[in-house]
């Protein structure tokens, strides 16, 4: 059975990556993982340089949890759309799984770690921006250069 991991964010290029996999690789034996790495906590949630009391830790945790929940809520429709696209092209619903990674300090490292830990053979990413310095985009370029042992597909 073939296993592909598609990195999802809120960019058009991520949905193009889903469409590409749906059109080119859909078959009953394909397993697809959809992974979204939640962004790092905004600076407003960082420690202010002093040791927090238990009450401050508890209050900060509530605020951070609320922010994380809002981020997941924002991405759920995109993950649902990605799943529906794959299923419509023949990937069985039970063979598409979605995952949020929320404790990441580096998006690329988290995607590659997920791919290796779950034994995905291929990682598919959209190229998110164009820059003369980095023609592939930051995450896509790093996955391409650091994804030894994995097939990497970068979708324009």
For each residue, the residues with C-beta under 8 A, 3 or more apart:
1: 29 30 31
2: 25 27 29 30 31 121 122
3: 30 31 32 33 118 119 120 121 122
4: 21 25 30 31 32 33 120 121 122 123 124
5: 32 33 34 35 111 114 115 118 120 122 123 124
6: 14 17 18 21 32 33 34 35 82 123 124 125
7: 14 17 35 36 37 111 123 124 125 126 139 143
8: 14 18 34 35 36 75 78 79 82 98
9: 14 36 37 75 126 128
10: 14 74 75 78
11: 14 15 126 128
12: 15 16 126
13: 16 17 126 127 128 137 155 156
14: 6 7 8 9 10 11 17 18 78 82 125 126 128
15: 11 12 18 19 78 81 82 85 126
16: 12 13 19 20 126 155 156
17: 6 7 13 14 20 21 124 125 126 153 155
18: 6 8 14 15 21 22 34 81 82 85 86
19: 15 16 22 23 85
20: 16 17 23 24 124 153 155
21: 4 6 17 18 24 25 26 32 86 124 153
22: 18 19 25 26 85 86 88 89 91
23: 19 20 26 89
24: 20 21
25: 2 4 21 22 30
26: 21 22 23 30 86 89 90 91
27: 2 30 90 91
28: 90 91 92
29: 1 2
30: 1 2 3 4 25 26 27 91 95
31: 1 2 3 4 95 96 97
32: 3 4 5 6 21 86 91 95 96 97
33: 3 4 5 6 96 97 98 99 114 118 120
34: 5 6 8 18 79 82 83 96 97 98 99
35: 5 6 7 8 98 99 100 101 110 111 114
36: 7 8 9 75 78 79 98 99 100 101
37: 7 9 100 101 104 107 110 111
38: 68 71 72 100 101 102 104
39: 71
40: 104 105
41: 45 46 64 67
42: 45 67
43: 46
44:
45: 41 42 60 63 64 67
46: 41 43
47: 50 52
48:
49:
50: 47
51:
52: 47 56 57 60
53: 56 57
54: 57 58
55: 58 59
56: 52 53 59 60
57: 52 53 54 60 61
58: 54 55 61 62
59: 55 56 62 63
60: 45 52 56 57 63 64
61: 57 58 64 65
62: 58 59 65 66
63: 45 59 60 66 67
64: 41 45 60 61 67 68
65: 61 62 68 69
66: 62 63 69 70
67: 41 42 45 63 64 70 71
68: 38 64 65 71 72 102
69: 65 66 72 73
70: 66 67 73 74
71: 38 39 67 68 74 75 102
72: 38 68 69 75 76 100
73: 69 70 76
74: 10 70 71 77
75: 8 9 10 36 71 72 78 79 100
76: 72 73 79 80
77: 74 80 81
78: 8 10 14 15 36 75 81 82
79: 8 34 36 75 76 82 83 98
80: 76 77 83 84
81: 15 18 77 78 84 85
82: 6 8 14 15 18 34 78 79 85 86 98
83: 34 79 80 86 87 93 96 98
84: 80 81 87 88
85: 15 18 19 22 81 82 88 89
86: 18 21 22 26 32 82 83 89 91 96
87: 83 84 90 91 92 93 96
88: 22 84 85
89: 22 23 26 85 86
90: 26 27 28 87
91: 22 26 27 28 30 32 86 87 95 96
92: 28 87 95 96
93: 83 87 96
94:
95: 30 31 32 91 92
96: 31 32 33 34 83 86 87 91 92 93
97: 31 32 33 34
98: 8 33 34 35 36 79 82 83
99: 33 34 35 36 114
100: 35 36 37 38 72 75
101: 35 36 37 38 104 110 114
102: 38 68 71
103:
104: 37 38 40 101 107 109 110
105: 40 109
106: 109 110
107: 37 104 110 111 139
108: 111 112 138 139 142 143 146
109: 104 105 106 112 113
110: 35 37 101 104 106 107 113 114
111: 5 7 35 37 107 108 114 115 123 125 139 143
112: 108 109 115 116 123 143 146 147 150
113: 109 110 116 117
114: 5 33 35 99 101 110 111 117 118 120
115: 5 111 112 118 120 123 147 150
116: 112 113 119 120 149 150
117: 113 114
118: 3 5 33 114 115
119: 3 116
120: 3 4 5 33 114 115 116 123 150
121: 2 3 4 150 151
122: 2 3 4 5 150 151 152 153
123: 4 5 6 7 111 112 115 120 143 147 150 151 152 153
124: 4 5 6 7 17 20 21 152 153 154 155
125: 6 7 14 17 111 139 140 143 152 153 154 155
126: 7 9 11 12 13 14 15 16 17 140 154 155 156
127: 13 130 136 137 140 154 155 156
128: 9 11 13 14 137 138 139 140
129: 137 138
130: 127 135 137
131: 134 135 137
132: 135
133:
134: 131 137 138 141
135: 130 131 132 141
136: 127 140 141 144 154
137: 13 127 128 129 130 131 134 140 141 154
138: 108 128 129 134 141 142
139: 7 107 108 111 125 128 142 143
140: 125 126 127 128 136 137 143 144 154
141: 134 135 136 137 138 144 145
142: 108 138 139 145 146
143: 7 108 111 112 123 125 139 140 146 147 152 154
144: 136 140 141 147 152 154
145: 141 142
146: 108 112 142 143
147: 112 115 123 143 144 150 152
148:
149: 116
150: 112 115 116 120 121 122 123 147
151: 121 122 123
152: 122 123 124 125 143 144 147
153: 17 20 21 122 123 124 125
154: 124 125 126 127 136 137 140 143 144
155: 13 16 17 20 124 125 126 127
156: 13 16 126 127
